Amino acid sequence: MKTASLIMGILSIFGMFLGFIPCLGAFNWINIPFAILGLIISILAYTRNDNEPKGNAKAGIALCAIAMIFGLVRLMLGGGVV
């Protein structure tokens, strides 16, 4: 589950960069819910009680949060959110 959260974080960062390309800003409407889902999975993986390292879950939380915040800012600046 920790590896899945890291992979979702990486994919959401790639989606964020894709949404920064002119004329593809509407892609953020797909990427933001994906980043929110990845953030939820990352938080669940981080709070799970086991003896494994939690580095992948921390990275997933950070990447998904960054993708979500910058995607929302991009939508606001581009006029996608009124």
LINGI-V445585 format. One line per field, one symbol per residue. burial: I if it has 24 or more other C-alpha atoms within 12 Angstrom, else O. A space follows every 10 residues. Layout:
burial: ???
This chain:
burial: IIIIIIIIII IIIIIIOIII OOOOIIIIII IIIIIIIIII IIIOIIOOOO OOOIOIIIII IIIIIIIIII IIOIIOOOOO OO
